Amino acid sequence: GDVLNDGCVGMSAGQTQIILVEETHAKRTMPPEVLPSFKHGPALYVWVDSVDETRSKIADPVIAEMVTGYGTWELFVESRIGLIIFAEKLSQEMKMAS
Protein backbone atom coordinates (compact mmCIF):
# COMPACT_ATOMS: atom_id res chain seq x y z
CA GLY A 1 0.00 0.00 0.00
CA ASP A 2 0.91 3.63 -0.25
CA VAL A 3 1.41 5.69 2.89
CA LEU A 4 -1.04 8.58 2.75
CA ASN A 5 0.34 10.44 5.75
CA ASP A 6 1.48 9.90 9.32
CA GLY A 7 -0.63 7.17 10.90
CA CYS A 8 -2.65 6.30 7.82
CA VAL A 9 -2.06 3.77 5.02
CA GLY A 10 -4.26 2.88 2.06
CA MET A 11 -4.53 0.20 -0.58
CA SER A 12 -6.63 0.13 -3.71
CA ALA A 13 -7.79 -2.34 -6.33
CA GLY A 14 -9.73 -0.75 -9.16
CA GLN A 15 -12.45 1.45 -7.67
CA THR A 16 -12.24 -0.23 -4.23
CA GLN A 17 -10.04 1.27 -1.52
CA ILE A 18 -9.30 0.35 2.07
CA ILE A 19 -7.69 2.78 4.47
CA LEU A 20 -6.22 1.81 7.83
CA VAL A 21 -5.96 4.59 10.40
CA GLU A 22 -4.11 4.52 13.70
CA GLU A 23 -5.84 5.85 16.82
CA THR A 24 -3.48 8.83 17.00
CA HIS A 25 -4.38 9.80 13.42
CA ALA A 26 -8.11 9.52 14.18
CA LYS A 27 -7.68 11.75 17.24
CA ARG A 28 -5.93 14.40 15.11
CA THR A 29 -8.32 14.35 12.16
CA MET A 30 -11.80 13.43 13.41
CA PRO A 31 -14.33 15.07 15.71
CA PRO A 32 -13.79 13.90 19.32
CA GLU A 33 -17.39 12.73 19.70
CA VAL A 34 -16.87 9.95 17.11
CA LEU A 35 -13.77 8.42 18.70
CA PRO A 36 -15.64 6.14 21.17
CA SER A 37 -17.26 4.42 18.17
CA PHE A 38 -13.88 2.95 17.20
CA LYS A 39 -13.84 0.92 20.44
CA HIS A 40 -16.62 -1.25 18.90
CA GLY A 41 -14.88 -2.00 15.61
CA PRO A 42 -13.78 -0.43 12.35
CA ALA A 43 -15.62 2.34 10.55
CA LEU A 44 -16.87 2.25 6.99
CA TYR A 45 -15.90 5.22 4.79
CA VAL A 46 -18.35 5.61 1.93
CA TRP A 47 -18.10 8.08 -0.96
CA VAL A 48 -21.43 9.71 -1.85
CA ASP A 49 -22.46 12.26 -4.46
CA SER A 50 -24.30 14.38 -1.87
CA VAL A 51 -24.04 14.45 1.92
CA ASP A 52 -27.33 16.38 2.07
CA GLU A 53 -29.14 13.76 0.00
CA THR A 54 -27.64 10.94 2.06
CA ARG A 55 -28.67 12.63 5.32
CA SER A 56 -32.27 12.83 4.11
CA LYS A 57 -32.34 9.06 3.45
CA ILE A 58 -30.83 7.66 6.63
CA ALA A 59 -32.67 6.88 9.86
CA ASP A 60 -29.56 6.38 12.02
CA PRO A 61 -28.30 9.27 14.17
CA VAL A 62 -25.71 11.70 12.86
CA ILE A 63 -23.13 12.16 15.61
CA ALA A 64 -20.87 14.69 13.86
CA GLU A 65 -20.00 16.29 10.56
CA MET A 66 -17.08 18.30 9.28
CA VAL A 67 -15.42 19.80 6.23
CA THR A 68 -11.87 18.50 6.03
CA GLY A 69 -8.67 20.23 4.99
CA TYR A 70 -8.33 17.71 2.18
CA GLY A 71 -11.56 18.73 0.46
CA THR A 72 -14.35 16.49 1.71
CA TRP A 73 -17.56 17.03 3.64
CA GLU A 74 -17.91 14.12 6.06
CA LEU A 75 -21.03 12.94 7.88
CA PHE A 76 -20.42 10.57 10.83
CA VAL A 77 -23.35 8.22 11.44
CA GLU A 78 -23.79 5.68 14.26
CA SER A 79 -25.52 2.69 12.65
CA ARG A 80 -26.45 -0.80 13.81
CA ILE A 81 -23.28 -2.08 12.18
CA GLY A 82 -21.03 0.62 13.66
CA LEU A 83 -19.69 3.97 12.56
CA ILE A 84 -20.23 4.95 8.93
CA ILE A 85 -18.53 8.04 7.49
CA PHE A 86 -20.26 9.35 4.37
CA ALA A 87 -17.94 11.63 2.37
CA GLU A 88 -18.61 14.02 -0.48
CA LYS A 89 -15.76 15.49 -2.53
CA LEU A 90 -16.18 19.26 -2.51
CA SER A 91 -15.69 21.51 -5.49
CA GLN A 92 -12.91 24.08 -5.32
CA GLU A 93 -15.49 26.85 -4.70
CA MET A 94 -17.00 24.99 -1.75
CA LYS A 95 -13.55 24.29 -0.25
CA MET A 96 -12.73 28.01 -0.32
CA ALA A 97 -16.06 28.95 1.33
CA SER A 98 -15.58 26.63 4.30
N, C-alpha and C positions, 0 to 999 in steps of 0.2 A: 504494500500500500504506500501511498504518498503521505508524508507528514503535512498536515494542513497548517498547524501552528502548535505552540507549546501546549502539551496535554491533550492533543486531539489528532487522531489518525483516521484516514478514510480509504476505502477500497471501492472500486466500481467495476461493473461488468455490464456493458451496454448502457441501458437507461436506469439500471438498478445500482444504488449506492448504499453502503453501510458506513456509518461513522461511529467510532468509539471515542468516548470522552471521559477523561479522568475527572474525579470529584473536584479537584482544584480548578480545573478548567470550567466546569459547570458553575462553581461558586463565583468565578470572575465574570462569566458571560450571561448568566440567567438570573431572572428575578428570584430573590431569596425565598419567596413563598412557594416556589415549585420544587425546591431542593428536597424536602421530605418525601416527595413522590418517588425519588430514586432509590429509597430504602426498600421499596416493594418490587423492584425490578427495572429493566431497561425501559426507555421511552421510545416511542415511534416518532419519527420526523417525517412528515408528509407534505410534499409540495402541492399547493392548490393554486388555481387561477385567481381566486378571490377569497380573502379572509372574511370579508363581510358576508358573502354568499354562504360560506361554510358555517359561520356563526349562526345564521338564520336557519340552518338545517340540522343542527345538533341539539340533543336534549341534555347532554352531560354538562356539568358546570365548568365555566371558564374560570381558571384560578389566577391567570395573569395574561398580559400581552405586552409586547414591546416592539419597537422599531430598532433593528440592530445597526451597528456601524458598518456591517458588510452588506447592507442593502436589502434586508428582508423585513417583513412585518410578520411577527410570530404570535400565534394564539396558543396558549397552554391550556389544555383541557384534561380534567381528571375523569377518565372513563372507567367502565367496569374492567377493562383489560389493563389499566394503568395509564400513565401519562402519555398523551398524544400532543405533539407540537405540530400545528398546521402552519405552514410558511408560504408566504406570497413574495415573489421577487418584485421589488419596487422599481418603478421607472426612475430615471435620473431626476426628473422634476420632483417626484414624491420624496426621494432621498434628501434633496436640498431643503424641502419644506419642513422636514422633521427635526 
